[in-house]
Amino acid sequence: MRILLVEDNKALADWLRRTLRKEQYTVDWLDNGADADLVLRSERYDLVILDLALPRMDGDEVLQRLRARHDRTPVLVLTANNSLGSRVGQLDRGADDYMAKPFDVEELEARIRVLLRRSSQLAEPVVVCGSLRYDSNERAFDIGGRGLALTPRERAVLELLFLKLGATVTKPVLAQSLSTIESAVSADAVEIYVHRVRKKIEGSGATIVTLRGLGYVLKPVHRGA
């Protein structure tokens, strides 16, 4: 899952990036609102963590421009202003959640998981396809109770396919989910990662189907079909 962190406090940003990357998130960091507004016009993210007091363009303006483009990417606002008026104002302007500084990292991680589940329309934290399971709280996969060993990019591919279970995920969307601002992933590389994941889930009752010209879909194997 790909997160854009927009925070001008470098020490806080470095700590958050390390923390979130340990949890297997792909994290891009920007330290000003103008660059964030520009990047959000062309890059796809699963979540934006947005500070309000930013140089060059404040976070409130970044949020309003994002929503004016009808972009529904979940936004979690971080700010030192914890007044009722500020909280209500940000939620009314399109923020999906709000945390005041200082905050507890475990609570932040839990709120991130909730926002990602909500945006993917998952009713339950555990999703099952055949005997392949994805626990969105632990962000872990298993087959029949046995953990599934995946590289970070293999995990990212399978996680996105699970979050869109039964729906087609295009190759460009998968490529962007694996990319960072500094390092883009090619369509050819996506095919390699999908192939590797497909091999690892063999026998689980789940498979990744390639839809030529469209993308990929994770679905149960229909016995006898």
N, C-alpha and C positions, 0 to 999 in steps of 0.2 A: 504494500500500500504506500502511495506516494503522498508526502506531506510537504507543504510549503510553510516554512517558519519565517515570519516577518517580524524582526525584533532588532532594535538598534543597540541594545546592551550586549556587547560582545561576550562578556563573561557568562551572562545568562543564556545567550544563544548557544555558546559552545557546550555548556552543560546540558541543555535540552537536546541538542543534536546527538551528543554521546548517549544520553539516556534513551532516546527514541530509536537510535540505530541498534542499541543492544536488544531492543524489542522487535527487531527485524523490519522496521519501517525505513523506507527510502526518504531521506530528508534533504531538501534544498533550503538554503538560508539566504535571505536578503535583509539588508540593514536600513532600507528606506522605502517609503511608500510609492515613489515614482517608479522605481524599478519593479516593485511588486505589481503595480497596475499594468505595466507593460508586459511582464511575463504572464500574468493571468489572462491576457488577451490571446495568447497563442499556445500555452502549455496546459495540460490536463492534470489536475490534482484530485486526490480523494478527500483531502481536508486542508484547510488553511488555518494556521494558528497566527493570529494577527494582533500585534500590539497597537495601541491607539496613538501614543505619543511618538510619532515617527518624523524624521527629517524629510524635507522635499515634498511630501504629501502625507497628511495625517491618515491614520488607519480608518477613521470614519469616512473620509472621502474615498479611500480604496474600496471599502465595503459598499458604499452607495453606487460607485461606478460598476462594481461587479454585479450587483443586483439589477442595475439599469440595463445591463446586457442580457438579462434573464438567465444568468449563470447561477445554477442552484448548488454549486459546490458548498459543502458544509463549512461554516466559519466559526471558530472558537476564538473569542476575543479575550486578550490579556490586557489588564490595565491596573494602574495603581489607584484609580478612582473607583471606590466601591459604594458610592452613594446610590440610593434607590433610583434617583432620576437618571443617572448614567446607565444603570443596568437596564431599566425599562426602555430608555432611548435606543440603546444598541440593539436590543431584541426587536423593537419596533422597526428599526432600519434594516433588519435582515440578518442579524447575527443568530446563529443557532444555539450558542451557549456562551457563557461568560464566566471568567475566573479572575478574581482580584489577586494582585501580588501582595505579599508572598503567598505561594500556594504549595500544597503537598503534591509531590510528583505522582504518588499512587492514585490520588483523586484525578489528576490530569489524565493519566493513562486510562482510567475507567471512563471518564467523559469522552475521550477519543474513541474508545471501543463502542460506546453507545451511539455516538454520532455516525460512525461508519456503518453500524448495523442498521440504523434508521435510514440512512441514505440508500442502503442496499435493500431496504424493505424486508429485513429478516425479523421474523416474529420471535424466534428463539435463538439463544446463543450458540446452540449446537445444531449443525446442519449435516444431514446424512444423505449419501448417494451410494446405493448398494451397501457394502460393508465399510466404505470409506467415509470417515467422519472428519468434520472440521469444527473445532471448538474455538469460537471467536473470542472468548475471554482469555484463553491460554494462547490463542493464535497457534494452535498445534493440530497436526493431522495424525490419524491412526487408521489402520486397517484391521478390523476385528479386535481392537484393543491394543494392537502392537504399533508403537510409534513409527512414523514414516520419516526416513532420513532424506532431507532435501537440502540442496544448496540455497542460498538466499534468493537467487533469481528463479529457481524452480519453485520455491515457496511462493514467491510473488505471483507467478503465473497461476498456480493452483488456487491460491487464495482469491484472486480476481475471478477466476472461473466459478469458484464456489459461491462467491457473493452475487454472481449473475446466473446461478444454477438454472439450467434449462433454457437460458437465453444466449443468443449469439454475441460473442465478444470479438470485435474486429482486430485484425493484426496491428493497425496503427494504435489502437487503444492499449493493447498489450505492450507494444513497444514503448509507448509513453510511460506506462506504469513501471517499466524497468529502467527508464532513463533518469538521468539527473541533468541539471543545467550544463554541467561540465562534460558529461559523457552520455552521448546518445546511443541507443541500442537499435540496430538495424532490423529490418523485416526478416532477413536471413537468419539472424541470431534468434529471433522469436521462434522460428520453425525448429531450431535446434533444441531450445528449452522445452517447447511443447512435446517434441519427440521423446526427450528424456523423461519428462513427467509421465507421459503415456506409458512408457515401459515400466516405470516404478509402480504404477497403480494397476498393472495387469493382474487379473484374478480377484480384484476387489469388488467386481460387480458394477464398476463405474468405468466410463471411457470418455476420452476426448475425441469428439467427432469433428473432422475438418469439413467445412462447407465452402466449396471452391468459390473464390471471389467474394466471400462474405466474412469468414472468420472461423472461430472455434466455439464449440458448445460442450459443456460437461453434462453428461446424462447417464442414467442407469443403463446397463446392458440388459436387453430384453431376451430372456432365455427362449430358445426355440424359434427366434425370429429369423 
